[in-house]
Amino acid sequence: MNGLPGDAQAGERLKRTALRDFGPAPEQPDDPRWQHALHKFSLMPGDARVPVLLRYALTLTGLKSGGPGEKVAWWVNFTFQDEPCTLAHKKFGVRLYLRTDRAAEEARKTYERIVKKLRGTTRTVERLILDAAPDILGKGDATVLNQHHALRRAYEYFRERAEKPAHIEDELRTGESNGGGQWSSFKSGKIQMQLNSFHDMIAAISAFLSLLEHDLVLALPFAGFDPEVDNLTDLIGARWGDKWDRVLGKTAEALEFRSRLSEVVERWRNPYSHGGFEKGHGATLWLHTPGVGAAVPVGLTRVRDSPHVSFIGANESDIAGVFALFDDIESWLTVVLPEAMQWIDSGLAVRYDDEFRSLFAVAKAEKSFDSFLQYHDYHQAQIDNMDY
């Protein structure tokens, strides 16, 4: 796909609206208009959230883009109301250069008008891309940012708190009542620590599942992703179990780990991720039952395992068992998905397009995956530092 459907019409619309005061740069480099004093301005992050879209909007109107170059990803020379300008995405941000003899204050006013006009292209450009997005995604022409380490930090944060809760001292309070006599109250520090540990375990389970789902999506190109069969959008939005089955299959080990993880999810996480209601209501819904003389929980056979019927939801062995399972799953993933987990751990974004999958297949067949990863890591460092 050399261009998006409707890009010519979008370009004409921009020429008539937001970019009507923008024109092409002179073809002669010695044009006297480019010899004026230079004023440099830095665009605020909010004015260039996705810098390349500014370039795209300008090129839709026929303006030419240059780059990359030393410490610069791209630049576009143009005129604004016949004054020479350059928009450039440099290592430390997006810069706008104005060449004019006017004073700095007047140049800044021009800069502000230009930025306002560029912001005005957002809706047209985004609409153009969003209309084409389903077809692009359907072909796997997409890259998913790797958030593995950020998600893992959240998991490790809650896990550490669950395994080693902050120490709390017992609290004994006494006093004298208004009507005379003494009163006292006691708060157990140990029980409060156990409650805190339980709450952090629930948060750690949710964080682990987020991490797992993210990693399974990142693993797809290393697990036979085929856009003719797989729909990337559907897989990203699928339940964790469906992601698990697609990437890890239904071997005996995969089914065993899936079953054990499902038990953890159903027992601990689900009651707290659905407003405190257990699946099947468990011990969270109590019926006013005639003849019994009391309210009794629905799902009596599950009550003994419910965290809702205990003052402290989980004890130390429960917590240790949950995290032992998570450790086993992570160790197993490095065995069954070695290349995927190595790539994910590198922090590199993951591509799903035909070219990337083909290059990976060759590297795996030739047992040169380490070199394949090193090349992409080096290439990404060049992009990050704009060392072109």
C-alpha positions as a Markdown table, in Angstrom:
| # | Residue | x | y | z |
|---|---|---|---|---|
| 1 | Met | 0.0 | 0.0 | 0.0 |
| 2 | Asn | 1.7 | 3.2 | -1.2 |
| 3 | Gly | -0.9 | 5.5 | 0.2 |
| 4 | Leu | -4.2 | 5.5 | 2.1 |
| 5 | Pro | -7.5 | 5.4 | 0.3 |
| 6 | Gly | -8.8 | 9.0 | 0.1 |
| 7 | Asp | -5.4 | 10.6 | 0.7 |
| 8 | Ala | -5.6 | 12.8 | -2.5 |
| 9 | Gln | -9.0 | 14.2 | -1.4 |
| 10 | Ala | -7.7 | 14.8 | 2.1 |
| 11 | Gly | -4.7 | 16.7 | 0.7 |
| 12 | Glu | -7.0 | 18.9 | -1.4 |
| 13 | Arg | -9.2 | 19.5 | 1.6 |
| 14 | Leu | -6.2 | 20.6 | 3.7 |
| 15 | Lys | -5.1 | 23.0 | 0.9 |
| 16 | Arg | -8.5 | 24.7 | 1.2 |
| 17 | Thr | -8.6 | 24.8 | 5.0 |
| 18 | Ala | -5.9 | 24.4 | 7.6 |
| 19 | Leu | -2.9 | 24.6 | 5.3 |
| 20 | Arg | -4.2 | 27.1 | 2.8 |
| 21 | Asp | -1.4 | 29.6 | 3.7 |
| 22 | Phe | 1.3 | 27.0 | 3.2 |
| 23 | Gly | 3.3 | 26.8 | 0.0 |
| 24 | Pro | 6.3 | 24.9 | -1.5 |
| 25 | Ala | 9.8 | 25.9 | -0.7 |
| 26 | Pro | 11.8 | 27.5 | -3.6 |
| 27 | Glu | 13.6 | 25.0 | -5.7 |
| 28 | Gln | 16.7 | 27.3 | -6.0 |
| 29 | Pro | 18.8 | 27.0 | -2.8 |
| 30 | Asp | 20.2 | 30.5 | -3.4 |
| 31 | Asp | 16.8 | 32.1 | -3.3 |
| 32 | Pro | 17.3 | 35.4 | -1.3 |
| 33 | Arg | 14.3 | 34.7 | 0.9 |
| 34 | Trp | 16.3 | 31.9 | 2.6 |
| 35 | Gln | 19.0 | 34.3 | 3.6 |
| 36 | His | 17.0 | 36.1 | 6.3 |
| 37 | Ala | 17.6 | 35.9 | 10.0 |
| 38 | Leu | 16.7 | 32.6 | 11.6 |
| 39 | His | 14.3 | 32.2 | 14.5 |
| 40 | Lys | 14.0 | 28.8 | 16.2 |
| 41 | Phe | 11.0 | 27.6 | 18.2 |
| 42 | Ser | 10.4 | 24.4 | 20.0 |
| 43 | Leu | 6.9 | 22.9 | 19.7 |
| 44 | Met | 5.3 | 21.9 | 23.0 |
| 45 | Pro | 4.7 | 18.1 | 23.4 |
| 46 | Gly | 0.9 | 18.7 | 23.2 |
| 47 | Asp | 1.3 | 20.3 | 19.8 |
| 48 | Ala | 3.2 | 17.4 | 18.4 |
| 49 | Arg | 2.0 | 14.3 | 20.2 |
| 50 | Val | 2.8 | 12.2 | 17.1 |
| 51 | Pro | 5.3 | 14.3 | 15.2 |
| 52 | Val | 5.2 | 12.2 | 12.0 |
| 53 | Leu | 1.6 | 13.1 | 11.5 |
| 54 | Leu | 2.5 | 16.8 | 11.1 |
| 55 | Arg | 4.9 | 15.8 | 8.3 |
| 56 | Tyr | 2.2 | 13.6 | 6.8 |
| 57 | Ala | -0.3 | 16.4 | 6.7 |
| 58 | Leu | 2.2 | 18.7 | 5.0 |
| 59 | Thr | 3.2 | 16.1 | 2.4 |
| 60 | Leu | -0.5 | 15.4 | 1.6 |
| 61 | Thr | -0.6 | 18.9 | 0.1 |
| 62 | Gly | 2.4 | 18.2 | -2.1 |
| 63 | Leu | 5.2 | 19.5 | 0.1 |
| 64 | Lys | 8.4 | 17.5 | 0.0 |
| 65 | Ser | 10.0 | 15.9 | 3.1 |
| 66 | Gly | 13.7 | 15.3 | 3.6 |
| 67 | Gly | 15.7 | 13.1 | 5.9 |
| 68 | Pro | 16.8 | 11.3 | 7.8 |
| 69 | Gly | 20.0 | 13.2 | 8.6 |
| 70 | Glu | 22.4 | 13.6 | 11.5 |
| 71 | Lys | 20.3 | 13.8 | 14.7 |
| 72 | Val | 17.2 | 14.6 | 12.7 |
| 73 | Ala | 14.5 | 12.1 | 11.6 |
| 74 | Trp | 12.9 | 14.3 | 8.9 |
| 75 | Trp | 12.3 | 17.9 | 7.9 |
| 76 | Val | 9.9 | 19.8 | 5.6 |
| 77 | Asn | 10.8 | 23.1 | 4.0 |
| 78 | Phe | 7.8 | 25.3 | 3.1 |
| 79 | Thr | 6.6 | 28.9 | 3.0 |
| 80 | Phe | 3.9 | 30.4 | 5.3 |
| 81 | Gln | 2.3 | 33.5 | 3.8 |
| 82 | Asp | 5.4 | 33.6 | 1.5 |
| 83 | Glu | 7.9 | 33.5 | 4.4 |
| 84 | Pro | 10.4 | 30.6 | 4.3 |
| 85 | Cys | 10.0 | 28.0 | 7.2 |
| 86 | Thr | 11.3 | 24.6 | 8.1 |
| 87 | Leu | 9.6 | 22.0 | 10.4 |
| 88 | Ala | 12.0 | 19.4 | 11.7 |
| 89 | His | 11.8 | 16.4 | 14.1 |
| 90 | Lys | 15.1 | 16.4 | 15.9 |
| 91 | Lys | 16.5 | 14.3 | 18.6 |
| 92 | Phe | 15.2 | 16.4 | 21.4 |
| 93 | Gly | 11.9 | 17.4 | 19.9 |
| 94 | Val | 10.1 | 19.1 | 17.0 |
| 95 | Arg | 11.5 | 22.5 | 15.9 |
| 96 | Leu | 10.1 | 25.2 | 13.7 |
| 97 | Tyr | 12.6 | 27.5 | 12.0 |
| 98 | Leu | 11.4 | 30.9 | 10.6 |
| 99 | Arg | 13.5 | 32.9 | 8.2 |
| 100 | Thr | 12.4 | 36.5 | 8.5 |
| 101 | Asp | 13.8 | 40.0 | 9.1 |
| 102 | Arg | 11.0 | 40.8 | 11.5 |
| 103 | Ala | 11.6 | 41.2 | 15.2 |
| 104 | Ala | 11.5 | 38.2 | 17.6 |
| 105 | Glu | 8.1 | 39.1 | 19.0 |
| 106 | Glu | 6.6 | 39.3 | 15.5 |
| 107 | Ala | 8.3 | 36.0 | 14.6 |
| 108 | Arg | 6.8 | 34.3 | 17.7 |
| 109 | Lys | 3.3 | 35.4 | 16.6 |
| 110 | Thr | 3.9 | 33.8 | 13.2 |
| 111 | Tyr | 5.1 | 30.7 | 14.9 |
| 112 | Glu | 1.9 | 30.5 | 17.0 |
| 113 | Arg | -0.3 | 30.9 | 13.9 |
| 114 | Ile | 1.6 | 28.1 | 12.1 |
| 115 | Val | 1.3 | 25.8 | 15.1 |
| 116 | Lys | -2.4 | 26.5 | 15.3 |
| 117 | Lys | -2.8 | 25.7 | 11.6 |
| 118 | Leu | -0.8 | 22.4 | 12.0 |
| 119 | Arg | -3.0 | 21.4 | 15.0 |
| 120 | Gly | -6.0 | 22.0 | 12.7 |
| 121 | Thr | -4.9 | 19.1 | 10.5 |
| 122 | Thr | -5.3 | 16.5 | 13.2 |
| 123 | Arg | -8.9 | 15.6 | 12.6 |
| 124 | Thr | -8.4 | 15.1 | 8.8 |
| 125 | Val | -5.3 | 13.0 | 9.2 |
| 126 | Glu | -6.6 | 10.9 | 12.0 |
| 127 | Arg | -9.9 | 10.2 | 10.2 |
| 128 | Leu | -7.9 | 9.1 | 7.1 |
| 129 | Ile | -5.9 | 6.7 | 9.2 |
| 130 | Leu | -8.7 | 5.3 | 11.3 |
| 131 | Asp | -10.8 | 4.6 | 8.2 |
| 132 | Ala | -8.0 | 2.5 | 6.8 |
| 133 | Ala | -7.0 | 0.9 | 10.2 |
| 134 | Pro | -9.2 | -2.3 | 9.9 |
| 135 | Asp | -7.6 | -3.3 | 6.6 |
| 136 | Ile | -4.1 | -2.4 | 7.8 |
| 137 | Leu | -4.5 | -4.5 | 11.0 |
| 138 | Gly | -6.1 | -7.3 | 9.1 |
| 139 | Lys | -2.9 | -7.7 | 7.1 |
| 140 | Gly | -0.8 | -7.6 | 10.2 |
| 141 | Asp | 0.9 | -4.4 | 9.2 |
| 142 | Ala | 1.3 | -3.2 | 12.8 |
| 143 | Thr | 3.7 | -2.8 | 15.6 |
| 144 | Val | 2.8 | -3.3 | 19.2 |
| 145 | Leu | 4.8 | -1.3 | 21.8 |
| 146 | Asn | 6.6 | -3.5 | 24.3 |
| 147 | Gln | 5.3 | -2.7 | 27.8 |
| 148 | His | 6.6 | -5.8 | 29.4 |
| 149 | His | 8.9 | -4.2 | 31.9 |
| 150 | Ala | 6.5 | -1.5 | 33.0 |
| 151 | Leu | 3.8 | -4.1 | 33.6 |
| 152 | Arg | 6.2 | -6.4 | 35.4 |
| 153 | Arg | 7.2 | -3.6 | 37.8 |
| 154 | Ala | 3.6 | -3.2 | 38.8 |
| 155 | Tyr | 3.4 | -7.0 | 39.4 |
| 156 | Glu | 6.6 | -7.1 | 41.4 |
| 157 | Tyr | 5.6 | -4.1 | 43.5 |
| 158 | Phe | 2.3 | -5.7 | 44.7 |
| 159 | Arg | 4.0 | -9.1 | 45.1 |
| 160 | Glu | 6.7 | -7.8 | 47.3 |
| 161 | Arg | 4.1 | -6.0 | 49.5 |
| 162 | Ala | 2.1 | -9.2 | 49.7 |
| 163 | Glu | 5.0 | -11.4 | 50.6 |
| 164 | Lys | 6.6 | -8.8 | 53.0 |
| 165 | Pro | 3.9 | -6.6 | 54.4 |
| 166 | Ala | 5.0 | -3.5 | 56.3 |
| 167 | His | 5.2 | -4.1 | 60.0 |
| 168 | Ile | 2.3 | -2.8 | 62.1 |
| 169 | Glu | 2.4 | -2.6 | 65.9 |
| 170 | Asp | -0.5 | -3.7 | 68.1 |
| 171 | Glu | -2.6 | -0.8 | 69.2 |
| 172 | Leu | -4.1 | -0.7 | 72.7 |
| 173 | Arg | -6.2 | 2.3 | 73.7 |
| 174 | Thr | -7.8 | 3.0 | 77.0 |
| 175 | Gly | -9.8 | 5.9 | 78.4 |
| 176 | Glu | -12.4 | 7.1 | 80.8 |
| 177 | Ser | -16.1 | 7.2 | 79.7 |
| 178 | Asn | -18.1 | 10.4 | 80.2 |
| 179 | Gly | -20.4 | 8.7 | 82.6 |
| 180 | Gly | -17.6 | 7.2 | 84.5 |
| 181 | Gly | -15.8 | 3.9 | 84.2 |
| 182 | Gln | -13.0 | 2.8 | 81.9 |
| 183 | Trp | -13.0 | 1.7 | 78.3 |
| 184 | Ser | -10.4 | 0.0 | 76.2 |
| 185 | Ser | -9.9 | -1.1 | 72.6 |
| 186 | Phe | -7.3 | -3.4 | 71.0 |
| 187 | Lys | -6.3 | -3.5 | 67.3 |
| 188 | Ser | -4.1 | -6.4 | 66.2 |
| 189 | Gly | -1.1 | -5.3 | 64.1 |
| 190 | Lys | -0.7 | -8.9 | 62.9 |
| 191 | Ile | -4.2 | -9.2 | 61.6 |
| 192 | Gln | -3.9 | -5.8 | 59.9 |
| 193 | Met | -0.7 | -7.0 | 58.2 |
| 194 | Gln | -2.4 | -10.2 | 57.0 |
| 195 | Leu | -5.3 | -8.1 | 55.6 |
| 196 | Asn | -2.9 | -5.8 | 53.8 |
| 197 | Ser | -1.0 | -8.8 | 52.5 |
| 198 | Phe | -4.2 | -10.3 | 51.1 |
| 199 | His | -5.3 | -7.1 | 49.4 |
| 200 | Asp | -1.8 | -6.8 | 47.8 |
| 201 | Met | -2.0 | -10.4 | 46.6 |
| 202 | Ile | -5.3 | -9.6 | 44.8 |
| 203 | Ala | -3.6 | -6.6 | 43.1 |
| 204 | Ala | -0.6 | -8.8 | 42.2 |
| 205 | Ile | -2.8 | -11.4 | 40.6 |
| 206 | Ser | -4.5 | -8.7 | 38.4 |
| 207 | Ala | -1.1 | -7.2 | 37.6 |
| 208 | Phe | 0.3 | -10.7 | 36.6 |
| 209 | Leu | -2.7 | -11.4 | 34.4 |
| 210 | Ser | -2.2 | -8.0 | 32.6 |
| 211 | Leu | 1.5 | -8.9 | 32.2 |
| 212 | Leu | 0.7 | -12.4 | 30.9 |
| 213 | Glu | -1.9 | -11.2 | 28.4 |
| 214 | His | 0.5 | -8.5 | 27.1 |
| 215 | Asp | 3.3 | -11.0 | 26.7 |
| 216 | Leu | 1.0 | -13.5 | 24.9 |
| 217 | Val | 0.1 | -10.8 | 22.3 |
| 218 | Leu | 3.8 | -9.9 | 21.9 |
| 219 | Ala | 4.6 | -13.6 | 21.3 |
| 220 | Leu | 2.2 | -14.0 | 18.4 |
| 221 | Pro | 4.7 | -13.3 | 15.6 |
| 222 | Phe | 7.0 | -15.9 | 17.1 |
| 223 | Ala | 4.1 | -18.4 | 17.4 |
| 224 | Gly | 3.0 | -18.7 | 13.8 |
| 225 | Phe | 0.8 | -15.6 | 13.5 |
| 226 | Asp | -0.9 | -15.7 | 10.2 |
| 227 | Pro | -3.1 | -12.7 | 9.1 |
| 228 | Glu | -5.1 | -15.0 | 6.8 |
| 229 | Val | -6.3 | -16.9 | 9.9 |
| 230 | Asp | -5.6 | -14.6 | 12.9 |
| 231 | Asn | -7.3 | -11.2 | 13.5 |
| 232 | Leu | -4.9 | -9.1 | 15.5 |
| 233 | Thr | -7.6 | -6.8 | 16.8 |
| 234 | Asp | -9.7 | -9.7 | 18.0 |
| 235 | Leu | -6.8 | -11.4 | 19.6 |
| 236 | Ile | -5.8 | -8.3 | 21.5 |
| 237 | Gly | -9.3 | -8.0 | 22.8 |
| 238 | Ala | -9.8 | -11.7 | 23.6 |
| 239 | Arg | -9.9 | -13.2 | 27.1 |
| 240 | Trp | -6.7 | -14.3 | 28.6 |
| 241 | Gly | -7.7 | -18.0 | 28.2 |
| 242 | Asp | -8.2 | -17.5 | 24.5 |
| 243 | Lys | -4.9 | -15.8 | 24.1 |
| 244 | Trp | -3.3 | -18.7 | 26.1 |
| 245 | Asp | -4.8 | -21.3 | 23.8 |
| 246 | Arg | -3.8 | -19.5 | 20.6 |
| 247 | Val | -0.2 | -19.0 | 21.6 |
| 248 | Leu | 0.5 | -22.1 | 23.8 |
| 249 | Gly | -1.8 | -24.6 | 22.3 |
| 250 | Lys | -3.4 | -27.5 | 24.2 |
| 251 | Thr | -0.5 | -29.7 | 25.1 |
| 252 | Ala | -0.8 | -31.5 | 28.4 |
| 253 | Glu | 1.5 | -29.0 | 30.1 |
| 254 | Ala | -0.4 | -26.0 | 28.6 |
| 255 | Leu | -3.7 | -27.4 | 29.8 |
| 256 | Glu | -2.5 | -28.1 | 33.3 |
| 257 | Phe | -1.0 | -24.6 | 33.8 |
| 258 | Arg | -4.2 | -23.1 | 32.3 |
| 259 | Ser | -6.3 | -25.1 | 34.7 |
| 260 | Arg | -4.3 | -24.1 | 37.7 |
| 261 | Leu | -4.2 | -20.5 | 36.7 |
| 262 | Ser | -8.0 | -20.5 | 36.2 |
| 263 | Glu | -8.4 | -21.8 | 39.7 |
| 264 | Val | -6.4 | -18.9 | 41.1 |
| 265 | Val | -8.4 | -16.4 | 39.0 |
| 266 | Glu | -11.7 | -17.8 | 40.0 |
| 267 | Arg | -10.9 | -18.1 | 43.6 |
| 268 | Trp | -9.1 | -14.9 | 44.3 |
| 269 | Arg | -9.2 | -12.4 | 41.5 |
| 270 | Asn | -12.6 | -12.6 | 39.9 |
| 271 | Pro | -14.7 | -11.8 | 43.1 |
| 272 | Tyr | -12.8 | -8.6 | 43.4 |
| 273 | Ser | -12.7 | -7.6 | 39.7 |
| 274 | His | -16.5 | -7.8 | 39.4 |
| 275 | Gly | -17.6 | -5.5 | 42.2 |
| 276 | Gly | -17.0 | -8.1 | 44.9 |
| 277 | Phe | -19.4 | -10.7 | 43.3 |
| 278 | Glu | -18.1 | -14.2 | 42.9 |
| 279 | Lys | -18.9 | -16.2 | 39.7 |
| 280 | Gly | -22.1 | -18.2 | 40.5 |
| 281 | His | -22.5 | -15.8 | 43.4 |
| 282 | Gly | -20.7 | -18.2 | 45.8 |
| 283 | Ala | -20.7 | -16.6 | 49.2 |
| 284 | Thr | -21.5 | -13.1 | 48.1 |
| 285 | Leu | -25.2 | -13.5 | 47.7 |
| 286 | Trp | -27.2 | -14.7 | 50.7 |
| 287 | Leu | -30.8 | -15.8 | 50.5 |
| 288 | His | -33.5 | -15.1 | 53.1 |
| 289 | Thr | -34.6 | -18.8 | 53.2 |
| 290 | Pro | -38.0 | -19.7 | 54.7 |
| 291 | Gly | -37.7 | -22.3 | 57.4 |
| 292 | Val | -34.0 | -21.7 | 58.1 |
| 293 | Gly | -34.5 | -18.6 | 60.1 |
| 294 | Ala | -31.4 | -16.9 | 58.7 |
| 295 | Ala | -29.8 | -15.8 | 55.4 |
| 296 | Val | -27.7 | -18.5 | 53.8 |
| 297 | Pro | -25.1 | -18.2 | 51.0 |
| 298 | Val | -25.9 | -19.3 | 47.4 |
| 299 | Gly | -23.5 | -21.9 | 46.2 |
| 300 | Leu | -23.0 | -23.8 | 49.5 |
| 301 | Thr | -20.5 | -26.2 | 48.0 |
| 302 | Arg | -18.1 | -23.4 | 47.2 |
| 303 | Val | -18.4 | -21.4 | 50.5 |
| 304 | Arg | -15.6 | -23.2 | 52.2 |
| 305 | Asp | -13.1 | -21.9 | 49.6 |
| 306 | Ser | -14.5 | -18.4 | 49.4 |
| 307 | Pro | -12.4 | -15.5 | 50.7 |
| 308 | His | -15.7 | -13.8 | 51.7 |
| 309 | Val | -16.4 | -16.2 | 54.6 |
| 310 | Ser | -13.1 | -15.5 | 56.4 |
| 311 | Phe | -12.1 | -12.4 | 58.2 |
| 312 | Ile | -8.7 | -12.8 | 56.6 |
| 313 | Gly | -9.1 | -13.8 | 53.0 |
| 314 | Ala | -5.8 | -15.7 | 52.5 |
| 315 | Asn | -3.1 | -17.1 | 54.7 |
| 316 | Glu | 0.6 | -17.2 | 54.1 |
| 317 | Ser | 0.5 | -20.6 | 52.4 |
| 318 | Asp | -2.3 | -19.4 | 50.0 |
| 319 | Ile | -0.2 | -16.4 | 49.0 |
| 320 | Ala | 3.0 | -18.5 | 48.6 |
| 321 | Gly | 1.1 | -21.0 | 46.5 |
| 322 | Val | -0.2 | -18.4 | 44.1 |
| 323 | Phe | 3.3 | -16.9 | 43.5 |
| 324 | Ala | 4.9 | -20.3 | 43.2 |
| 325 | Leu | 2.5 | -21.0 | 40.4 |
| 326 | Phe | 3.3 | -17.7 | 38.7 |
| 327 | Asp | 7.0 | -18.5 | 38.9 |
| 328 | Asp | 6.4 | -21.9 | 37.4 |
| 329 | Ile | 4.4 | -20.4 | 34.5 |
| 330 | Glu | 7.1 | -17.8 | 33.7 |
| 331 | Ser | 9.9 | -20.5 | 33.8 |
| 332 | Trp | 7.8 | -22.7 | 31.5 |
| 333 | Leu | 7.2 | -19.9 | 29.0 |
| 334 | Thr | 11.0 | -19.4 | 28.6 |
| 335 | Val | 11.2 | -23.0 | 27.6 |
| 336 | Val | 8.2 | -23.2 | 25.2 |
| 337 | Leu | 8.6 | -19.7 | 23.7 |
| 338 | Pro | 12.4 | -19.1 | 24.0 |
| 339 | Glu | 12.7 | -16.6 | 21.1 |
| 340 | Ala | 9.5 | -14.7 | 22.0 |
| 341 | Met | 10.5 | -14.3 | 25.7 |
| 342 | Gln | 14.0 | -13.3 | 24.8 |
| 343 | Trp | 12.7 | -10.6 | 22.4 |
| 344 | Ile | 10.1 | -9.4 | 24.9 |
| 345 | Asp | 12.7 | -9.1 | 27.6 |
| 346 | Ser | 14.8 | -6.9 | 25.3 |
| 347 | Gly | 12.1 | -4.3 | 25.4 |
| 348 | Leu | 11.9 | -3.9 | 21.7 |
| 349 | Ala | 8.6 | -3.3 | 20.0 |
| 350 | Val | 7.1 | -6.2 | 18.1 |
| 351 | Arg | 6.2 | -6.2 | 14.5 |
| 352 | Tyr | 3.5 | -8.4 | 12.9 |
| 353 | Asp | 4.1 | -7.7 | 9.2 |
| 354 | Asp | 5.1 | -10.3 | 6.6 |
| 355 | Glu | 8.7 | -9.0 | 6.3 |
| 356 | Phe | 9.4 | -9.3 | 10.0 |
| 357 | Arg | 7.8 | -12.8 | 10.3 |
| 358 | Ser | 9.8 | -14.0 | 7.3 |
| 359 | Leu | 13.1 | -12.7 | 8.6 |
| 360 | Phe | 12.4 | -14.3 | 12.0 |
| 361 | Ala | 11.6 | -17.6 | 10.3 |
| 362 | Val | 15.0 | -17.5 | 8.5 |
| 363 | Ala | 16.9 | -16.6 | 11.6 |
| 364 | Lys | 15.2 | -19.4 | 13.5 |
| 365 | Ala | 15.9 | -22.0 | 10.8 |
| 366 | Glu | 19.5 | -20.9 | 10.6 |
| 367 | Lys | 19.8 | -20.8 | 14.4 |
| 368 | Ser | 20.9 | -17.2 | 14.2 |
| 369 | Phe | 18.2 | -15.6 | 16.4 |
| 370 | Asp | 20.7 | -13.9 | 18.7 |
| 371 | Ser | 22.2 | -12.1 | 15.8 |
| 372 | Phe | 18.7 | -11.2 | 14.5 |
| 373 | Leu | 17.9 | -9.7 | 17.9 |
| 374 | Gln | 21.2 | -7.8 | 18.2 |
| 375 | Tyr | 20.7 | -6.3 | 14.7 |
| 376 | His | 17.2 | -5.0 | 15.6 |
| 377 | Asp | 18.4 | -3.7 | 19.0 |
| 378 | Tyr | 21.3 | -1.8 | 17.3 |
| 379 | His | 18.9 | -0.5 | 14.6 |
| 380 | Gln | 16.5 | 0.7 | 17.3 |
| 381 | Ala | 19.3 | 2.5 | 19.1 |
| 382 | Gln | 20.2 | 4.3 | 15.9 |
| 383 | Ile | 16.6 | 5.4 | 15.5 |
| 384 | Asp | 16.3 | 6.5 | 19.2 |
| 385 | Asn | 19.5 | 8.6 | 18.9 |
| 386 | Met | 18.8 | 9.7 | 15.3 |
| 387 | Asp | 22.2 | 8.4 | 14.3 |
| 388 | Tyr | 21.5 | 8.2 | 10.6 |
